[in-house]
Amino acid sequence: MGSLHKHNVLSVTNLSIGYTHKAKDLVVASDINFELMSGELIGIVGANGVGKSTLLRTLSKIQPSLSGDVKLKGTDILQYKPLELASELSLVLTEKIPSKNITVQELIALGRQPYTNWIGTLDETDIHKIKEAIYLVNLQDLIDKKCYELSDGQLQKVMIARALAQDTSLIILDEPTTHLDIYHKAYILKILKRIASETGKTILFSSHEIDLTIQLCDKMLVMSKNKTSFGEPCVLIEQGSFSELFPKDLIEFDTKTGSFRVHR
Ligand SMILES: Nc1ncnc2c1ncn2[C@@H]1O[C@H](COP(=O)(O)OP(=O)(O)OP(=O)(O)O)[C@@H](O)[C@H]1O
């Protein structure tokens, strides 16, 4: 998929996210604005508790926004029926695996649920999409293993393959690289980058791996306490967006290397 064919997938306008408790709004973040295009890999970074998961849950319609608009392919997400939404948006929450007592192939096949009948019969298209997902993430050698036999990194790949089998325009992943070593963090993010550019899918994920995200993402959303900035990593570095992420008493962002340094 070339850049010539890029189109808008998600538009977020004046979004305010948070929780309503006893009729009172607890605002986690507000004034969030960004647009995601097809074929892009986008990382969300920010300190613990700043609202990354809350934002991803709001964009996936798991929880309501406090105010503002989220449009998926030009239509307000509130107007999508559950099945329609499941054929446009897939969500990968690594901690939530349906059952580890099924095989890799069976777990990936669950991605086809929005399209199959109530007993889950797979047709030719379903089988093709499952095979394609297995191939894209390079899981051919693992398909008959039970999920409880997998390492964290392998399981992460399987969850990505399940989202790919779901064949949606937008894939959202909440912290897809937690529990992985630095090599496998880079490995998973590189797979995501390749899939976004090869398939034209838009992939949005949250991460604490700021250095890797800066290196690999097309765009980033940087969430700090009072501000959310969006753009290409190099532009965000120039704007000083990463410098505002954490208190400066312990670590400081080095704009030359694009990484954080610990004060000695
Ligand atoms: N169910 C809830 N009700 C009320 N407040 C909540 C709820 N879930 C989370 N919060 C609060 O919302 C804020 C944002 O939490 P969230 O989990 O979105 O942050 P995060 O950026 O994903 O954090 P982390 O990096 O630690 O995973 C936090 O202050 C948290 O305490």
PDBQT file of the ligand as one rigid body, heavy atoms in Angstrom, charges set to zero:
ROOT
HETATM    1  N1  LIG A 301     -12.434   2.546  36.588  1.00  0.00    +0.000 N 
HETATM    2  C1  LIG A 301     -11.877   3.688  36.951  1.00  0.00    +0.000 A 
HETATM    3  N2  LIG A 301     -12.547   4.603  37.690  1.00  0.00    +0.000 NA
HETATM    4  C2  LIG A 301     -11.970   5.771  38.045  1.00  0.00    +0.000 A 
HETATM    5  N3  LIG A 301     -10.713   6.129  37.708  1.00  0.00    +0.000 NA
HETATM    6  C3  LIG A 301      -9.993   5.266  36.991  1.00  0.00    +0.000 A 
HETATM    7  C4  LIG A 301     -10.515   3.998  36.559  1.00  0.00    +0.000 A 
HETATM    8  N4  LIG A 301      -9.557   3.356  35.841  1.00  0.00    +0.000 NA
HETATM    9  C5  LIG A 301      -8.487   4.176  35.811  1.00  0.00    +0.000 A 
HETATM   10  N5  LIG A 301      -8.753   5.319  36.499  1.00  0.00    +0.000 N 
HETATM   11  C6  LIG A 301      -7.821   6.468  36.684  1.00  0.00    +0.000 C 
HETATM   12  O1  LIG A 301      -7.645   7.087  35.425  1.00  0.00    +0.000 OA
HETATM   13  C7  LIG A 301      -6.306   7.589  35.312  1.00  0.00    +0.000 C 
HETATM   14  C8  LIG A 301      -5.689   7.061  34.024  1.00  0.00    +0.000 C 
HETATM   15  O2  LIG A 301      -5.517   5.654  34.118  1.00  0.00    +0.000 OA
HETATM   16  P1  LIG A 301      -4.999   4.792  32.889  1.00  0.00    +0.000 P 
HETATM   17  O3  LIG A 301      -5.026   3.366  33.302  1.00  0.00    +0.000 OA
HETATM   18  O4  LIG A 301      -5.750   5.202  31.682  1.00  0.00    +0.000 OA
HETATM   19  O5  LIG A 301      -3.496   5.329  32.757  1.00  0.00    +0.000 OA
HETATM   20  P2  LIG A 301      -2.288   4.755  31.896  1.00  0.00    +0.000 P 
HETATM   21  O6  LIG A 301      -1.648   5.939  31.254  1.00  0.00    +0.000 OA
HETATM   22  O7  LIG A 301      -2.764   3.678  30.990  1.00  0.00    +0.000 OA
HETATM   23  O8  LIG A 301      -1.356   4.181  33.045  1.00  0.00    +0.000 OA
HETATM   24  P3  LIG A 301      -0.236   3.038  33.048  1.00  0.00    +0.000 P 
HETATM   25  O9  LIG A 301       0.909   3.552  32.219  1.00  0.00    +0.000 OA
HETATM   26  O10 LIG A 301       0.144   2.966  34.487  1.00  0.00    +0.000 OA
HETATM   27  O11 LIG A 301      -0.850   1.774  32.515  1.00  0.00    +0.000 OA
HETATM   28  C9  LIG A 301      -5.572   7.157  36.583  1.00  0.00    +0.000 C 
HETATM   29  O12 LIG A 301      -5.551   8.250  37.464  1.00  0.00    +0.000 OA
HETATM   30  C10 LIG A 301      -6.437   6.050  37.128  1.00  0.00    +0.000 C 
HETATM   31  O13 LIG A 301      -6.368   6.002  38.535  1.00  0.00    +0.000 OA
ENDROOT
TORSDOF 0
